[in-house]
Every structure is written in C-alpha cells, then in structure tokens.
C-alpha cells in the first residue's frame, strides 16, 4: 500500500509539473504575440503621424500661396501712393505759382446732401450709350483733404497768388542720351579674314579656268599633230564608243585633266586606246603639291592584240620608279617577273630596270633600233609593258575570287611630256616621232616567236600560277560545294514534308534512308580479274 501510494504521489507530481510547464509555454507565447501586436501598432501610429504632418504642411503651403497671390500688386499700390505723395509735396515746395482751388466747391461735392441727391436722381436720368465710355477722375476727391487750410499748421500758404517761395529753386535734371555707334564699321582692318577668303576664292576660280583651258589646249594639240599618222594606220580614229553609227575625230573628255582617244580597224590588233593623263592644273591644291614634288604629263598607249598574234611571255622595261611600282601593283608582273635583269650589257641607260619572264625574249625584242630610240628618248619613254596575261592592277582580295580573272594580250607604252608644269603645245608636238617607235614595237611583238624550250617554260609557269590560284580558292570552293549539298538536302526534306500521299511519303523516306546509308559506307574499289 505504501508503495502504491508513493507511485500515486509521483504520478500526481509529474502531472502537475507538465501542467506547470505547459502553462509557462502558453504564457510565453501570449507575451510574444502581444509584443508583435504592440510593435505593429507602434509602426502604424508612426506612419499615420508622418502622414498627418505632411498633410498639414501641404495645407499651410497652399494657404501661404493663396495669401501671397496678390502680394506683388499690394507692393505696387504702396509704391504708387508713396510716389503720389512725393509728387504732391514737391509741387508745394516748388517756386511756381498754383491757381487757388475752391475748397468750398470740393467740399460741396463731397457733402452727404449732394451724394444723397445724386443717388435719388440716378434712377430718373436717361443715359445715352456714349455715357458708358466716360471715366470719372477721382484723383481730386482722393486728395481733397490735403487742400484743406486747417489740415496743416505753422506752414505758409503757398497756394495764394502773389506769394513766392523764398527758398532756393531745385535744379531740374535732364536725361542724357548717349550716342550709339553705327552697326557697320568703316575700318577695313576689321575684315582681314574676309578679304583673305575672298582673295583666295578669286585666285582658285581664276586658276581653275586657266588650268582647264591649258589642259584642253595640250590635248587638242597632241591630237591634231598625230591625227594624220593615226589615220594612216587605223580606219577609225576618234570613235566615241556611244553612238551606234561610226564617228571620227572625237576626243573623249573624262575629266578636266583626262582625255581618251580610241582607234580601231588595223590588222593584227583589236584596237588602240590612248589616255592623256595630264596634271591637275585646274586644282590649286594639287598644283601646289606638284610644285613641291614635280610630275610629268603622261600619254598612256594601250594596244590590244588578237589572241593568235602573240606568243606567251611577259616583258617589262621602265625607269626605276615606274618599274618598282608596276612590279608591286600589276598582277602579271608580280607573278611572272619577280626578278630584275641587268641592262648594262644590253647597252641601255642605267636609269632603266628590266623584268623578263624568258631570257630569249630580251634578246629577240631589243634590237639596235629600239636600243637607240630608248637611249635618245630616255627621259620621255617611262615604261614598256608587253604581256599575254595582262589583268591590270592586282586585286586586294584574291582569296574571295571564285575563278581566275580574264586575261588579254596587250602592248603598253607610257610617254612623259617634257616641261612638267611648264609644258607647252610645242613640247607635245615633239612626241610625234615616238608614234613610229610604238608601231615598230607592235610589229616586233607580232613577228616574234619563242623556241620550243621557251614555250615549255612559259606553259609550265602558267600551269604553276593556275594551280596556286586553285589552292588559294580551294577552301572557298569547298564551302560553296557544302552549301549546295545542304541546299539540296533541305529541298528533299521539304518535299517529303509537303507530300500528302502516305505511300509516296514512305517511298521518299526509304530513298532518303538509302542515301544516308550509302554515305556512311566506306568506299571500296572493285577490280575484276578475268580467269585464265
């Protein structure tokens, strides 16, 4: 029994402890909840108080704006009253006499009886339309109290006639108007920049007219002096190339310093194109540059041969400056004639540089007549370029070219007009004997034939250049082929998706699957051997 009682007591104490701890937890939870509620209430109270403060400030600001809306007009009225009082007091102090004012009449006007009489008579009066435009002057009524004699004491009566103010008179200040200078100035020193600009413009226009006329006269002088000789060698001289009918004696003007003459109708050549590239005498800036670095007027003659009239070779001869420039810029010289040749053994002036693809071409073309002419006119003949692979200036992006450029067989000769900037019509006419030299070179090229070894070397060089070009464009061609294959595969898939017939669609799918399997299979070469 004692043990049982002890157990009951232990259970009861445990229950009381559990109840006590649960009560403590509930109490802590309620305390935390009350703190959260109290915190929220404080935050809302702070927010509402801030809101009320903002509303009160805005209302005060609006009221201040309404009160001060006409403040500037009040200041204007105060200033007006002060100015009127000052004028009135100044009039009393001045020495000039003022006529007496009948204060009794003014007082009568201001009396209550008269005012009452006016109010009684107002409804009975019939006003005209013109009465609405009348404005009463109330300035006298407003300042009538100042005219009362009893208003001010111990002041002399200055309004009465016959009395004068004994004080000194105040001098009247007059407004001084300063003299404003005129808008336009007559001093030329102020227009120095404008004068220089006008002078420069006049000089530029005069130089343009002079340079244009000078270049035209040089071109016409050359054409007139060489026309008879050109007509003997060509059936058409001076065709414009525009009209359907054949025209003659036309000097085509490309610009103020560039003229072209086209000749055709000769055996062995397609035609001859002559470019007269003169100095830009019409441009003042270019003219100043040419004075610093002198330059020649040039005549560039280009003869286009028939394909069967010339063997395959490339040859170039010119002054050092022109030869180096052409070797870098012209494509066929850059590919076939990269090495320089010695000209001293050939009897040519040391100012020339020779580029030749094949050695036998040099000895075959440079005969005694050509060497003597080159020595005589070494300052006039700028360069000679003979090629069967003429393309022109080397393109900047050769890798983007899908196919080799078209070539032509040409003979090009460039001549310098003597005199540079001071060239005259007589200097142009001195070049007439060189036209015979040009046709001598043309006939020499037509008759020249390479040996068997020379032709093999020339063909080998051309084949090597073609292969190198194909190598450079191989990647581009592969990319184009890949794009074509992808385009065909895309078209097949689109045709398969657009097919509505199920049987036809299955057949197309089988064909596409076979094609893909065939691509994946390794390529095997089959060799058939006959049985013995």
NUBA-138340 format. One record per residue (C-alpha): residue number from 1; residue in three letters; chain; y, x, z. Coordinates in Angstrom, 1 decimal. Example, Ala and Ser with C-alpha at 12.3 -4.5 7.8 and 13.67 -1.06 7.14 Angstrom:
BEGIN
1:ALA:A:-4.5:12.3:7.8
2:SER:A:-1.1:13.7:7.1
END
This chain:
BEGIN
1:UNK:A:0.0:0.0:0.0
2:UNK:A:2.3:2.8:0.8
3:UNK:A:1.6:4.5:-2.5
4:UNK:A:2.2:1.2:-4.3
5:UNK:A:5.5:0.7:-2.5
6:UNK:A:6.6:4.2:-3.4
7:UNK:A:5.8:3.6:-7.0
8:UNK:A:7.8:0.3:-7.0
9:UNK:A:10.7:2.1:-5.4
10:UNK:A:10.5:4.9:-8.1
11:UNK:A:10.4:2.4:-10.9
12:UNK:A:13.4:0.5:-9.5
13:UNK:A:15.4:3.7:-9.1
14:UNK:A:14.6:4.6:-12.7
15:UNK:A:15.7:1.3:-13.9
16:UNK:A:19.0:1.5:-12.0
17:UNK:A:19.6:4.9:-13.5
18:UNK:A:19.0:3.7:-17.0
19:UNK:A:21.3:0.7:-16.4
20:UNK:A:23.9:3.0:-15.0
21:UNK:A:23.9:5.5:-17.9
22:UNK:A:23.9:2.7:-20.4
23:UNK:A:26.9:1.2:-18.7
24:UNK:A:28.6:4.6:-18.8
25:UNK:A:27.9:4.9:-22.6
26:UNK:A:29.3:1.4:-23.2
27:UNK:A:32.4:2.2:-21.2
28:UNK:A:32.9:5.5:-23.2
29:UNK:A:32.5:3.6:-26.5
30:UNK:A:35.1:1.0:-25.5
31:UNK:A:37.5:3.7:-24.4
32:UNK:A:37.2:5.4:-27.8
33:UNK:A:37.6:2.2:-29.6
34:UNK:A:40.8:1.3:-27.6
35:UNK:A:42.2:4.8:-28.3
36:UNK:A:41.6:4.3:-32.1
37:UNK:A:43.3:0.9:-32.0
38:UNK:A:46.2:2.3:-29.9
39:UNK:A:46.6:5.2:-32.4
40:UNK:A:46.7:2.8:-35.4
41:UNK:A:49.2:0.6:-33.6
42:UNK:A:51.5:3.6:-33.0
43:UNK:A:51.3:4.7:-36.6
44:UNK:A:52.2:1.2:-37.9
45:UNK:A:55.0:1.0:-35.4
46:UNK:A:56.4:4.3:-36.6
47:UNK:A:56.1:3.2:-40.2
48:UNK:A:57.9:-0.1:-39.6
49:UNK:A:60.7:1.6:-37.6
50:UNK:A:61.3:4.0:-40.5
51:UNK:A:61.3:1.1:-43.0
52:UNK:A:63.9:-0.8:-40.9
53:UNK:A:66.1:2.3:-40.7
54:UNK:A:66.0:2.8:-44.4
55:UNK:A:66.9:-0.9:-45.0
56:UNK:A:69.8:-0.6:-42.5
57:UNK:A:71.1:2.5:-44.2
58:UNK:A:71.0:0.9:-47.6
59:UNK:A:72.8:-2.2:-46.4
60:UNK:A:75.6:-0.1:-44.8
61:UNK:A:75.9:1.9:-48.0
62:UNK:A:76.3:-1.3:-50.1
63:UNK:A:78.9:-2.7:-47.7
64:UNK:A:80.9:0.5:-47.9
65:UNK:A:80.8:0.4:-51.7
66:UNK:A:82.0:-3.2:-51.6
67:UNK:A:84.8:-2.4:-49.2
68:UNK:A:85.9:0.7:-51.2
69:UNK:A:85.6:-1.0:-54.6
70:UNK:A:89.4:-1.6:-54.9
71:UNK:A:90.5:1.3:-52.8
72:UNK:A:92.0:3.1:-55.8
73:UNK:A:94.1:0.1:-56.6
74:UNK:A:95.4:-0.1:-53.0
75:UNK:A:96.4:3.5:-53.2
76:UNK:A:98.2:2.7:-56.4
77:UNK:A:100.1:-0.1:-54.7
78:UNK:A:101.1:2.1:-51.8
79:UNK:A:102.4:4.7:-54.2
80:UNK:A:104.3:2.1:-56.2
81:UNK:A:106.0:0.8:-53.1
82:UNK:A:107.0:4.3:-52.0
83:UNK:A:108.4:5.1:-55.4
84:UNK:A:110.4:1.9:-55.5
85:UNK:A:111.9:2.6:-52.0
86:UNK:A:112.7:6.1:-53.0
87:UNK:A:114.5:4.9:-56.2
88:UNK:A:116.4:2.4:-54.2
89:UNK:A:117.6:4.9:-51.6
90:UNK:A:118.5:7.3:-54.4
91:UNK:A:120.7:4.7:-56.1
92:UNK:A:122.5:4.2:-52.8
93:UNK:A:123.2:7.9:-52.4
94:UNK:A:124.5:8.5:-56.0
95:UNK:A:128.2:8.5:-56.7
96:UNK:A:128.1:6.0:-59.5
97:UNK:A:129.6:2.6:-58.6
98:UNK:A:127.5:-0.5:-58.5
99:UNK:A:128.8:-4.0:-59.0
100:UNK:A:128.9:-6.3:-56.0
101:UNK:A:125.9:-8.5:-55.5
102:UNK:A:126.4:-12.1:-54.4
103:UNK:A:124.1:-12.2:-51.3
104:UNK:A:125.0:-15.8:-50.7
105:UNK:A:123.6:-16.9:-54.1
106:UNK:A:120.5:-14.8:-53.4
107:UNK:A:120.2:-16.4:-50.0
108:UNK:A:120.7:-19.8:-51.6
109:UNK:A:117.9:-19.1:-54.0
110:UNK:A:115.7:-18.1:-51.1
111:UNK:A:116.7:-21.1:-48.8
112:UNK:A:114.0:-23.6:-47.9
113:UNK:A:116.0:-26.5:-49.2
114:UNK:A:116.2:-25.2:-52.6
115:UNK:A:112.5:-24.3:-52.6
116:UNK:A:111.7:-27.9:-51.5
117:UNK:A:113.9:-29.3:-54.2
118:UNK:A:112.1:-27.2:-56.8
119:UNK:A:108.7:-28.4:-55.6
120:UNK:A:109.9:-32.0:-55.8
121:UNK:A:111.4:-31.6:-59.3
122:UNK:A:108.4:-29.7:-60.7
123:UNK:A:106.2:-32.7:-61.5
124:UNK:A:109.1:-34.6:-63.1
125:UNK:A:110.0:-31.8:-65.5
126:UNK:A:108.6:-31.8:-69.0
127:UNK:A:107.7:-28.2:-70.0
128:UNK:A:107.5:-27.0:-73.6
129:UNK:A:104.8:-24.8:-75.0
130:UNK:A:107.2:-21.9:-75.0
131:UNK:A:107.6:-22.0:-71.2
132:UNK:A:104.2:-20.6:-70.7
133:UNK:A:105.3:-17.2:-72.1
134:UNK:A:108.2:-16.8:-69.7
135:UNK:A:107.7:-14.3:-66.8
136:UNK:A:110.0:-14.5:-63.8
137:UNK:A:111.4:-11.3:-62.4
138:UNK:A:110.9:-11.4:-58.7
139:UNK:A:112.0:-7.8:-58.0
140:UNK:A:115.3:-9.0:-56.7
141:UNK:A:113.7:-11.5:-54.4
142:UNK:A:111.3:-8.9:-53.1
143:UNK:A:114.1:-6.5:-52.1
144:UNK:A:116.8:-9.0:-51.2
145:UNK:A:116.6:-8.1:-47.5
146:UNK:A:117.9:-4.7:-48.4
147:UNK:A:121.1:-6.2:-49.8
148:UNK:A:122.0:-7.9:-46.6
149:UNK:A:125.0:-6.3:-44.9
150:UNK:A:123.8:-6.9:-41.4
151:UNK:A:120.4:-5.3:-42.1
152:UNK:A:121.7:-1.7:-41.7
153:UNK:A:124.3:-0.5:-39.1
154:UNK:A:126.5:2.6:-39.0
155:UNK:A:126.3:3.1:-42.8
156:UNK:A:129.3:3.0:-45.1
157:UNK:A:129.5:0.1:-47.5
158:UNK:A:128.9:1.9:-50.8
159:UNK:A:128.5:-1.2:-52.9
160:UNK:A:132.1:-2.3:-52.7
161:UNK:A:134.2:-1.4:-55.7
162:UNK:A:136.9:1.1:-55.2
163:UNK:A:135.0:3.3:-52.7
164:UNK:A:133.4:6.5:-53.7
165:UNK:A:130.9:8.7:-52.0
166:UNK:A:132.5:11.8:-50.6
167:UNK:A:129.2:13.9:-50.7
168:UNK:A:128.3:16.3:-53.4
169:UNK:A:126.6:14.8:-56.5
170:UNK:A:122.9:15.7:-57.1
171:UNK:A:122.4:17.6:-60.4
172:UNK:A:120.2:15.8:-62.9
173:UNK:A:117.3:17.9:-64.1
174:UNK:A:116.4:17.7:-67.8
175:UNK:A:113.0:18.0:-69.3
176:UNK:A:112.5:21.2:-71.2
177:UNK:A:110.2:21.1:-74.3
178:UNK:A:108.7:24.4:-75.3
179:UNK:A:108.3:25.3:-78.9
180:UNK:A:104.7:25.1:-80.1
181:UNK:A:103.9:27.7:-82.7
182:UNK:A:102.6:26.6:-86.1
183:UNK:A:98.9:26.2:-86.9
184:UNK:A:99.0:28.6:-89.9
185:UNK:A:99.8:32.2:-89.3
186:UNK:A:101.6:34.2:-92.0
187:UNK:A:100.3:37.6:-90.9
188:UNK:A:97.7:39.0:-93.3
189:UNK:A:96.2:41.3:-90.7
190:UNK:A:94.5:38.3:-89.2
191:UNK:A:92.5:37.7:-92.3
192:UNK:A:90.9:41.1:-92.8
193:UNK:A:87.3:39.9:-92.7
194:UNK:A:88.0:37.0:-95.1
195:UNK:A:89.8:39.3:-97.5
196:UNK:A:86.8:41.7:-97.5
197:UNK:A:84.4:38.9:-98.1
198:UNK:A:86.4:37.5:-101.0
199:UNK:A:86.8:41.0:-102.5
200:UNK:A:83.0:41.6:-102.1
201:UNK:A:82.2:38.3:-103.8
202:UNK:A:84.6:39.1:-106.7
203:UNK:A:83.0:42.5:-107.1
204:UNK:A:79.5:41.0:-107.1
205:UNK:A:80.3:38.4:-109.7
206:UNK:A:82.0:41.0:-112.0
207:UNK:A:79.1:43.4:-111.6
208:UNK:A:76.6:40.5:-112.4
209:UNK:A:78.4:39.7:-115.6
210:UNK:A:78.7:43.4:-116.6
211:UNK:A:75.1:44.2:-115.8
212:UNK:A:73.7:41.2:-117.6
213:UNK:A:75.7:41.9:-120.7
214:UNK:A:74.8:45.6:-120.6
215:UNK:A:71.0:44.9:-120.4
216:UNK:A:71.2:42.4:-123.1
217:UNK:A:73.0:44.8:-125.4
218:UNK:A:70.4:47.6:-124.8
219:UNK:A:67.5:45.2:-125.5
220:UNK:A:69.2:43.9:-128.7
221:UNK:A:70.0:47.5:-129.8
222:UNK:A:66.4:48.6:-129.4
223:UNK:A:65.0:45.5:-131.2
224:UNK:A:67.4:45.8:-134.2
225:UNK:A:66.7:49.6:-134.6
226:UNK:A:62.9:49.2:-134.6
227:UNK:A:62.6:45.8:-136.4
228:UNK:A:62.2:47.3:-139.9
229:UNK:A:59.4:49.6:-138.8
230:UNK:A:57.6:46.8:-136.9
231:UNK:A:57.8:44.5:-139.9
232:UNK:A:56.1:47.2:-142.0
233:UNK:A:53.1:47.4:-139.6
234:UNK:A:52.8:43.7:-138.5
235:UNK:A:53.0:40.5:-140.4
236:UNK:A:54.6:38.6:-137.5
237:UNK:A:57.4:40.3:-135.4
238:UNK:A:59.1:38.4:-132.5
239:UNK:A:56.9:35.3:-132.1
240:UNK:A:57.9:33.2:-129.1
241:UNK:A:54.4:32.0:-128.4
242:UNK:A:55.5:28.5:-127.6
243:UNK:A:56.2:26.6:-130.8
244:UNK:A:53.2:25.6:-132.9
245:UNK:A:54.9:27.0:-136.0
246:UNK:A:55.2:30.7:-136.6
247:UNK:A:58.6:32.1:-135.5
248:UNK:A:60.0:35.5:-136.1
249:UNK:A:62.7:37.8:-134.8
250:UNK:A:62.7:36.2:-131.3
251:UNK:A:63.5:38.4:-128.3
252:UNK:A:62.0:36.6:-125.3
253:UNK:A:64.1:36.8:-122.2
254:UNK:A:62.0:36.7:-119.0
255:UNK:A:65.0:37.6:-116.7
256:UNK:A:68.3:39.4:-116.9
257:UNK:A:66.5:42.7:-116.9
258:UNK:A:63.2:41.9:-118.6
259:UNK:A:62.7:41.2:-122.3
260:UNK:A:59.4:40.8:-124.3
261:UNK:A:58.6:41.2:-128.0
262:UNK:A:55.3:40.0:-129.4
263:UNK:A:53.9:41.3:-132.7
264:UNK:A:50.6:40.4:-134.4
265:UNK:A:48.9:40.5:-137.8
266:UNK:A:47.6:44.0:-138.1
267:UNK:A:44.0:45.2:-138.9
268:UNK:A:42.0:46.6:-136.0
269:UNK:A:44.1:45.0:-133.2
270:UNK:A:44.7:41.6:-131.8
271:UNK:A:48.4:42.2:-131.2
272:UNK:A:51.1:44.3:-129.6
273:UNK:A:53.1:43.3:-126.6
274:UNK:A:56.3:45.2:-125.8
275:UNK:A:58.0:44.9:-122.4
276:UNK:A:61.6:46.1:-122.0
277:UNK:A:61.9:46.6:-118.2
278:UNK:A:65.5:47.6:-117.6
279:UNK:A:67.3:48.5:-114.4
280:UNK:A:68.7:45.6:-112.4
281:UNK:A:72.3:46.3:-113.3
282:UNK:A:73.2:42.7:-112.6
283:UNK:A:72.3:43.1:-108.9
284:UNK:A:74.8:45.0:-106.9
285:UNK:A:72.5:45.9:-104.0
286:UNK:A:69.8:47.2:-106.4
287:UNK:A:72.4:49.2:-108.3
288:UNK:A:73.5:50.9:-105.1
289:UNK:A:69.8:51.7:-104.4
290:UNK:A:69.3:53.2:-107.9
291:UNK:A:72.4:55.4:-107.4
292:UNK:A:70.8:56.9:-104.3
293:UNK:A:67.3:57.1:-106.0
294:UNK:A:67.8:57.3:-109.8
295:UNK:A:65.4:55.3:-112.0
296:UNK:A:64.9:55.0:-115.8
297:UNK:A:64.9:52.0:-118.0
298:UNK:A:61.3:51.8:-119.4
299:UNK:A:59.7:50.4:-122.5
300:UNK:A:56.0:49.5:-121.9
301:UNK:A:54.0:49.1:-125.1
302:UNK:A:50.5:47.5:-124.8
303:UNK:A:48.2:47.2:-127.9
304:UNK:A:45.1:45.0:-127.5
305:UNK:A:42.2:46.3:-129.8
306:UNK:A:39.3:44.4:-131.2
307:UNK:A:36.0:44.9:-129.2
308:UNK:A:34.3:46.8:-132.1
309:UNK:A:37.2:49.1:-132.8
310:UNK:A:36.8:51.4:-129.8
311:UNK:A:34.0:53.4:-128.0
312:UNK:A:33.5:53.0:-124.3
313:UNK:A:35.7:55.6:-122.5
314:UNK:A:38.7:55.8:-120.1
315:UNK:A:41.6:58.3:-120.6
316:UNK:A:44.9:58.6:-118.9
317:UNK:A:47.8:61.2:-119.2
318:UNK:A:51.1:61.0:-117.5
319:UNK:A:53.7:62.5:-115.2
320:UNK:A:52.6:63.4:-111.7
321:UNK:A:54.4:60.5:-110.1
322:UNK:A:53.2:57.8:-112.5
323:UNK:A:49.6:59.3:-112.8
324:UNK:A:49.1:59.3:-109.0
325:UNK:A:50.5:55.7:-108.7
326:UNK:A:48.3:54.4:-111.6
327:UNK:A:45.2:56.1:-110.2
328:UNK:A:45.6:54.2:-106.9
329:UNK:A:46.7:50.8:-108.3
330:UNK:A:44.9:50.3:-111.7
331:UNK:A:41.3:49.3:-111.3
332:UNK:A:39.6:51.1:-114.2
333:UNK:A:41.3:54.5:-113.4
334:UNK:A:40.3:54.1:-109.8
335:UNK:A:36.6:53.5:-110.7
336:UNK:A:36.0:55.8:-113.7
337:UNK:A:38.6:58.6:-113.5
338:UNK:A:38.9:59.7:-109.9
339:UNK:A:39.2:63.4:-110.6
340:UNK:A:42.1:65.3:-112.1
341:UNK:A:41.8:67.7:-115.1
342:UNK:A:43.7:70.9:-115.8
343:UNK:A:46.3:70.5:-118.6
344:UNK:A:47.5:74.2:-118.9
345:UNK:A:44.5:75.1:-121.1
346:UNK:A:45.4:72.3:-123.5
347:UNK:A:49.0:73.5:-124.0
348:UNK:A:50.6:70.5:-122.3
349:UNK:A:53.6:70.8:-119.9
350:UNK:A:52.8:71.4:-116.3
351:UNK:A:54.6:68.1:-115.3
352:UNK:A:51.6:66.1:-116.7
353:UNK:A:48.4:65.1:-115.0
354:UNK:A:45.2:64.3:-116.9
355:UNK:A:42.4:61.8:-116.0
356:UNK:A:39.5:61.6:-118.3
357:UNK:A:36.0:60.0:-117.9
358:UNK:A:34.3:62.1:-120.5
359:UNK:A:35.2:65.7:-121.4
360:UNK:A:34.8:65.3:-125.2
361:UNK:A:37.4:62.6:-125.2
362:UNK:A:40.1:65.0:-124.2
363:UNK:A:39.4:67.5:-127.0
364:UNK:A:38.9:64.7:-129.5
365:UNK:A:42.2:62.9:-128.9
366:UNK:A:44.7:65.7:-128.0
367:UNK:A:45.2:67.3:-131.4
368:UNK:A:48.1:69.6:-132.4
369:UNK:A:50.4:66.7:-133.4
370:UNK:A:50.0:64.9:-130.1
371:UNK:A:50.5:68.1:-128.1
372:UNK:A:53.7:69.0:-130.0
373:UNK:A:55.1:65.5:-129.6
374:UNK:A:54.3:65.4:-125.9
375:UNK:A:56.0:68.8:-125.4
376:UNK:A:59.1:67.7:-127.3
377:UNK:A:59.4:64.3:-125.5
378:UNK:A:58.1:65.3:-122.1
379:UNK:A:61.0:63.6:-120.4
380:UNK:A:60.6:60.4:-122.4
381:UNK:A:56.8:59.8:-122.5
382:UNK:A:55.9:58.6:-119.0
383:UNK:A:52.2:58.0:-119.4
384:UNK:A:49.4:57.1:-121.9
385:UNK:A:46.5:54.9:-120.8
386:UNK:A:43.5:54.2:-123.1
387:UNK:A:40.6:52.2:-121.7
388:UNK:A:37.8:49.8:-122.7
389:UNK:A:37.6:48.4:-119.1
390:UNK:A:41.2:47.5:-118.6
391:UNK:A:41.7:44.8:-115.9
392:UNK:A:45.1:45.6:-114.6
393:UNK:A:46.2:46.1:-111.0
394:UNK:A:43.3:46.4:-108.6
395:UNK:A:42.7:43.1:-106.7
396:UNK:A:43.3:43.3:-102.9
397:UNK:A:40.1:41.3:-102.0
398:UNK:A:37.3:42.4:-104.3
399:UNK:A:34.6:41.1:-102.0
400:UNK:A:35.7:37.5:-102.5
401:UNK:A:35.2:37.7:-106.3
402:UNK:A:32.1:35.9:-107.4
403:UNK:A:31.9:37.6:-110.8
404:UNK:A:33.3:40.8:-112.4
405:UNK:A:36.7:40.4:-113.9
406:UNK:A:37.1:40.2:-117.6
407:UNK:A:38.0:43.5:-119.3
408:UNK:A:39.9:44.4:-122.5
409:UNK:A:40.2:47.4:-124.8
410:UNK:A:43.8:48.5:-124.7
411:UNK:A:46.2:51.4:-125.6
412:UNK:A:49.2:51.5:-123.3
413:UNK:A:52.2:53.8:-123.6
414:UNK:A:55.2:53.8:-121.4
415:UNK:A:58.5:55.4:-122.5
416:UNK:A:61.6:56.3:-120.5
417:UNK:A:65.1:55.5:-122.0
418:UNK:A:67.3:58.6:-121.4
419:UNK:A:70.5:58.4:-119.4
420:UNK:A:69.2:56.3:-116.5
421:UNK:A:72.1:54.2:-115.3
422:UNK:A:74.4:55.6:-118.0
423:UNK:A:72.1:54.7:-120.8
424:UNK:A:73.9:53.6:-124.0
425:UNK:A:72.8:52.0:-127.2
426:UNK:A:72.7:55.4:-128.9
427:UNK:A:70.1:56.6:-126.3
428:UNK:A:68.0:53.6:-127.1
429:UNK:A:68.1:54.3:-130.8
430:UNK:A:66.8:57.9:-130.2
431:UNK:A:63.4:56.5:-129.3
432:UNK:A:62.7:55.3:-132.8
433:UNK:A:60.6:58.4:-133.9
434:UNK:A:58.3:57.7:-131.0
435:UNK:A:57.1:54.5:-132.6
436:UNK:A:55.4:56.7:-135.2
437:UNK:A:53.8:58.6:-132.4
438:UNK:A:52.4:55.4:-130.9
439:UNK:A:50.7:54.3:-134.1
440:UNK:A:49.3:57.8:-134.6
441:UNK:A:47.6:57.4:-131.2
442:UNK:A:46.3:54.0:-132.1
443:UNK:A:44.7:55.2:-135.3
444:UNK:A:43.3:58.2:-133.5
445:UNK:A:41.5:55.9:-130.9
446:UNK:A:40.1:53.7:-133.6
447:UNK:A:38.6:56.6:-135.6
448:UNK:A:37.3:58.5:-132.5
449:UNK:A:33.5:58.2:-131.9
450:UNK:A:31.5:59.5:-128.9
451:UNK:A:28.4:61.6:-129.2
452:UNK:A:25.0:60.3:-128.1
453:UNK:A:25.3:62.1:-124.7
454:UNK:A:28.8:60.8:-124.2
455:UNK:A:27.7:57.2:-124.9
456:UNK:A:24.8:57.6:-122.4
457:UNK:A:27.1:58.9:-119.8
458:UNK:A:29.6:56.1:-120.4
459:UNK:A:26.9:53.4:-120.2
460:UNK:A:25.5:55.0:-117.0
461:UNK:A:28.9:54.9:-115.4
462:UNK:A:29.4:51.2:-116.3
463:UNK:A:26.0:50.3:-115.1
464:UNK:A:26.7:52.0:-111.8
465:UNK:A:30.0:50.2:-111.4
466:UNK:A:28.4:46.9:-112.1
467:UNK:A:25.6:47.5:-109.6
468:UNK:A:28.1:48.5:-106.9
469:UNK:A:30.1:45.3:-107.6
470:UNK:A:26.9:43.2:-107.3
471:UNK:A:26.1:44.9:-104.0
472:UNK:A:29.6:44.1:-102.6
473:UNK:A:29.2:40.5:-103.7
474:UNK:A:25.5:40.1:-102.7
475:UNK:A:26.3:38.7:-99.2
476:UNK:A:28.7:36.2:-100.8
477:UNK:A:26.2:35.1:-103.4
478:UNK:A:23.5:34.7:-100.7
479:UNK:A:25.9:32.5:-98.7
480:UNK:A:26.6:30.4:-101.8
481:UNK:A:22.8:30.0:-102.5
482:UNK:A:22.2:29.0:-98.9
483:UNK:A:24.9:26.3:-99.1
484:UNK:A:23.4:25.0:-102.4
485:UNK:A:19.9:24.7:-100.7
486:UNK:A:21.4:22.9:-97.7
487:UNK:A:23.2:20.5:-100.0
488:UNK:A:20.0:19.7:-101.9
489:UNK:A:18.1:19.1:-98.6
490:UNK:A:20.9:16.8:-97.4
491:UNK:A:20.7:14.8:-100.6
492:UNK:A:16.9:14.4:-100.3
493:UNK:A:17.2:13.1:-96.7
494:UNK:A:20.0:10.7:-97.6
495:UNK:A:17.9:9.4:-100.5
496:UNK:A:14.9:9.0:-98.1
497:UNK:A:17.0:7.1:-95.5
498:UNK:A:18.5:4.8:-98.2
499:UNK:A:15.1:3.8:-99.6
500:UNK:A:14.2:0.2:-98.7
501:UNK:A:10.6:0.1:-100.1
502:UNK:A:8.2:1.3:-97.4
503:UNK:A:5.6:2.6:-100.0
504:UNK:A:8.3:4.6:-101.8
505:UNK:A:9.6:5.9:-98.5
506:UNK:A:6.2:7.1:-97.4
507:UNK:A:5.8:9.0:-100.7
508:UNK:A:9.1:10.7:-100.3
509:UNK:A:8.2:11.7:-96.7
510:UNK:A:4.9:13.2:-98.0
511:UNK:A:6.7:15.2:-100.6
512:UNK:A:9.3:16.5:-98.1
513:UNK:A:6.4:17.5:-95.7
514:UNK:A:4.6:19.3:-98.5
515:UNK:A:7.8:21.2:-99.4
516:UNK:A:8.3:22.3:-95.9
517:UNK:A:4.6:23.5:-95.5
518:UNK:A:4.9:25.4:-98.7
519:UNK:A:8.0:27.3:-97.4
520:UNK:A:6.1:28.2:-94.2
521:UNK:A:3.1:29.6:-96.1
522:UNK:A:3.1:33.4:-96.8
523:UNK:A:3.4:34.3:-100.4
524:UNK:A:0.2:35.8:-101.8
525:UNK:A:-0.1:37.3:-105.2
526:UNK:A:-3.2:36.3:-107.1
527:UNK:A:-4.8:38.7:-109.5
528:UNK:A:-7.6:37.5:-111.9
529:UNK:A:-10.2:40.1:-112.9
530:UNK:A:-12.5:39.5:-115.8
531:UNK:A:-16.1:40.2:-115.3
532:UNK:A:-17.6:43.0:-117.3
END
